[in-house]
């Protein structure tokens, strides 16, 4: 990913928090010599330096993905920045956004206990704390049967690239103008970018 120096995120905690918040990712690999992508939730286990996930078994991407070097993209908030917000008309439109790219090698998981643990972690992450649904309460034979319809995997991380393009290449006064206009918006992404820009000032 092209990352000008002023847009690079170096703080590991910020990167981890971002991956956990925007964990519905896009996984890119090669299948039959062509680019192939799947959109799916991935869980980061930082202590292992690994991402866990699973494919639906009919999704052919898994069939030749093992040991491939793959790219995972975690896309966060993004929004259009209008030059009409600036103090000058000598400007062009742009886009502000946050994105994390992770590279790694895929290893398929066949161990039933490891697959269950991965699914359990996924459900625990996304179910609200007061939810009545608990994977542990579901009949294990039913879970085992459903698990035959998926292919679990882990991605051993080799490289992380993190970028936050938040108008850092503009003067502070102009950044303030952008923030004020984004804060007027009802769009959630616009307001989130504004909040991130305020933290960055």
N, C-alpha and C positions, 0 to 999 in steps of 0.2 A: 504494500500500500504506500502511496506517495504521502509522506508526512513532512511538511516544512517544520523546522525546529520548534517554532513557537506554538505549534499545534500538538506536539507530542505529549502524551500522558505517560509520566514516568513513575508516579506513585502507585505502588502495587496494591495498596488497600483500595484506592479509587477504582482500579481496574477490576479487582475481585468483586467489589460492591456492584459495579456496572454489570458484570457478567451474571451475577445472581439476580439482579433486578430485571434485566432484559434477556432472560435465559431461553426464550424461543428463538432459535438460531437458524441459519442456513448452512448446510453441510455440502460442500462442493468436492466432487471427485471425478475420476475418469471412468466411464463405463463403455465398453466396446469402442474405445478410442475417441469417445465424444465427451464433452463436459456434461455433468449430470448433477442435479441439486435436489436436496430434500429439506423441507422446513420441519423442524422438530425441536422439542425441548431438550436441553442438555444440562447436566448437573456437573459443576466443577468440584472436584475433590483436590483441594490445593495441596494437602499433605502427601498425596500420591502424584501430583502434577498430571492429572488425568481428567478428561471429560467423559461422563457416562451417558448413554442413550440407547435407543432401540429403534429399529425399522419395523414396519409392517412386513411380514414375510413375503407377500406378493410384490413388494417394491424391489425391483431387480438390482438396485444400486449396491446392495450388500454382497451380491454374488462374486464380484471381483474387486472388492474394496480392501480386503485384508492386506496389510502391509503397505498399502498405498500411502503416499504423503498427501494429506488432504488439507483443505482450507475451510475453516468455520468462521462465519461472520455473525457477530452480535451487533444488531443495529438499534441504536437508541433514538432519542428524540431528534427531529430535524425540521427545518423550516426555511422558507424563502425570506430573503432579506432585500427589501426594496430600496433602491437608491433615492427614492423620494423622501426617505427619512433623514437623509444626510443634510449637512449644512451647505452642500455644494451640489451643482448639477453635473459636475465633472466626475461621474461615477457610473458604475454598471451594477446590475443585480448580482447577487451571489446566494449561496445556500450555507446555513450553519447546521452542524450536525455533530454527533458523537458516534464513533464506530470502533469496535475491537475486532481484530483479525487474529485467529489462532491457527497455527500450523501444527500438524502432528501426524503420527502413523496409527492406523486403525488395527485393533486386535478384536476379533470376534470372541464373545463370551458364550461358553457352552455349559458351564457349571450351573446347575439348577439353583443352588443356594445363592450364588452371586447374582443371578438374574432376578431372583426374588428380592434380594437386598436392594438392587438398583430400582426396581419398581416401587418398593416400599419407600425409599428415599424420595422418589418422584412424587408419590401421593402425599407424603408428609409435607413436602415443600408447598404444594399448591392447594391442599385442603386447608380451610380456615381452622384455627385451633379449636373452635367450638363445633366443628362439623361432626355429624353423627356417623360419617363414613370413615371406617378404619380398615385398611387392608388386612390387618391381623384378624379381623372378625369375619372375613370372607372365607368360605369353605376352601381349604387348601387344594382339594382336588379340582375345584372349579378354576382356581388361579393357575394350577399346573396345566389344565387343558387350554386355557386362554393363552398361556405363555408359548404354546406351540405355534401360535400365529404371529410371533414376533421373532426378530433376530437382535439380540442384545450385543452391544459393543462398547469398547472404551477407546479413547483417542489419547495416546501418549504424547503429551505436548512437547514440541521442540522449539517453538518460537511464538512470542506474543507481540503484536503491534497494536498500539492504542492511540487514537486520534480524537481530539476535541477541537473542532474548528468553530470558534466562538468570537470571531471578529478581533482576535488579539493583534492582528496586523493593522488595525486602525487606531487612531488616537482615542484616548479615554473619553473625550467629549463626544466623539461620534458613537462610541460604544454605548454611552448613556442614552443617546437619542434612539438607538436601535432597541435597547432594553425597554424604554418607555413605550415605544410603539408595540412591541411584542406583548407587554403587560396589559395593553388595552384589548388584546384579542381574546376571544372565547375559546380559541383552539388550544387544546391541552399541550400539544407539542410546542407551540409558540411560547406559552407561558413557562414551560419547563426549560426551554432554551434561555429565556430571559433570566430565570433563577440561576441557571448554571453560569451565565455571563456575570451576574452580580457577585457570585462567589469568586469569580476569576479576577474581578477588578481589584 
